Amino acid sequence: MQDHYELSKVLSDPESMQYYPHPFNQEEVKNWIKWNEKNYKQYNHGLWAVVLKEGDTFIGDCGITMQNIDGVRLPEIGFHIIKAYWKKGYATEAASACKEYAFNVLGYSEIFSYTTLKNIPSQKVAKKSGWKIISFLRRMVNNKSFKLHTNSL
């Protein structure tokens, strides 16, 4: 239940979820947790809590999930950070740690990140984490085009 409460702080916030179709309601937050648990069972990885070292404060989630990107199942790093902790480098630090884990522990030779074209903050995190833009996805999801980034060994 604590996970649900903590995740609601970010997944139910309209500004934090502005690049999603809508902020999550409580049922969607519960389903997000169930989806993440299924990812762990199927792929042995998923999203982790992002917690400040000082004081154990929950500030969001970040991790590696398998995503259908242009018809192909690919490992993708995603994150959600509570607005009060934006622009402090936490998303970049978390995404970079996940990238290293993907290569060094999970053995992926390539890892992806994708964002809507309007999601400039996520694109900045990708750039700071060393991702390179490889394509613009022309398919539309909720009237949004996406930018695909990759990083490889």
N, C-alpha and C positions, 0 to 999 in steps of 0.2 A: 504494500500500500504506500510505503514511503516513496518508492520509485515513481508511482503514479502522481503523487503530489509534487515531487521535484520536477518531473518532466512537464507537468502542466504549466509550470512557471515560464517555460520557453515555448512549448508547442501550442499553447492556447493564447499566446500573446500576438495580437494583430500585427504589430510592427516587426517582431521577430519572424513571423510567418508570411510577410508581405509577398514573397515570391512563390508561395504555395497558393493553391486555389482558394484557401480560407484557413483561418486558425482552427486548430483541432478542438472539438468538443470533448467532454470527458470520456465518452465511449471510444472516440478515435484515439485518444491517448492510451487507453487500455489496449486497443487493437495494435497500436504501435509497439507496445511492450510485448504482446503476443507474437507479432511479426518478427521482432528482434530475437525472441527466444527460439523461434523456428529457424532463423538464420544460424544461430549457434548449433542447433541440432544437425542441420543439413550441411553447413560449410565450416563449422568450427571457428567462426568469427562473426562479428556483428558490431553493434554500437556499444561504446563504453561511456560511463559517466565521466564528465570532465569536472574535476574537483580541484579547488585551490590547495596548494601544499600547506599554506598557512591557514589553519582553522577548519580544514575539510569542508569548505563551502562548495555546494553543487552549483556549477555555472552553465551546464549544458551537456550535450552529448557529442561524440565524434567516433567514427570507426569505419570499418570496411564492410560493405554489403555487396552482394551480387545484384547487379542491375541489368535490366534489358535495355541496352543502348543500341539503338538502330538495328534491332533484331538479333543482337548478339549478347549473351550473358557475360558480363565483364565485372571485375572487382572495381568498386568505386568507393572513394573516400568522401564521406559526407559529415556535416556537423551542423549543430544548432547551438548558439550561445545566447544566454540571457542578455538583453539589451544593456543593462547596467555594466556589463563586462566587455562590450564591444570596444574596438580600437585600442586594445591593451596587449595585443599579440597572442592571446590565448588560443584563438582559432588556428593561427599559423603554427604555433607550438604543437597543438594537438594533432593537426593534419600532418605535420612533418614526422611526428612520432609514429603515427599510423602508417605512413609511407615506409618508414624504416622497418616496421614490424611486418608489413606486407612483403617486402623484399627479403629480409633477413630471417624471419621466422616461418612465414607461410610459404615462402619460395616462389612468389609471383615474379615474373620477369617484366611485367608491365602493370601499372595501376592507373586508374582513370579518375577524373573528376569532371562533373558537368554541371553547368549552371544556366539559368535563363540569361538571355542577352542583356537584360536590364539589371541583373544582380551583380553590379560592379563590386560590392564588398567581397563576395565569394570569389570573383575573378582575381581580386587583389591577393587574397589568401593563396589561391592556386599559384599565382606568379611568385609570391614570396617563398612558397614551398618548393619552387623549382619546376612546376609543371609548364609544359609548352602547349600552345593551342595547336590542335591538329585538324579540327574541322568545326564547321557550324552545322548542326543538325537541322535539316529543313523541315522535318516533321513537326507538326504542331500538337502540343499538349496544352489544353485549356488556353488556346490562342497564343502560346508562347513558343518561340524558337529557342534552341539551346546551343551553347558553346561547349565543345568537348576538348578537354585537356588530357595530356598523357605524360607519364613519366616512366622511363624504363631503365633497366640496369645497363 
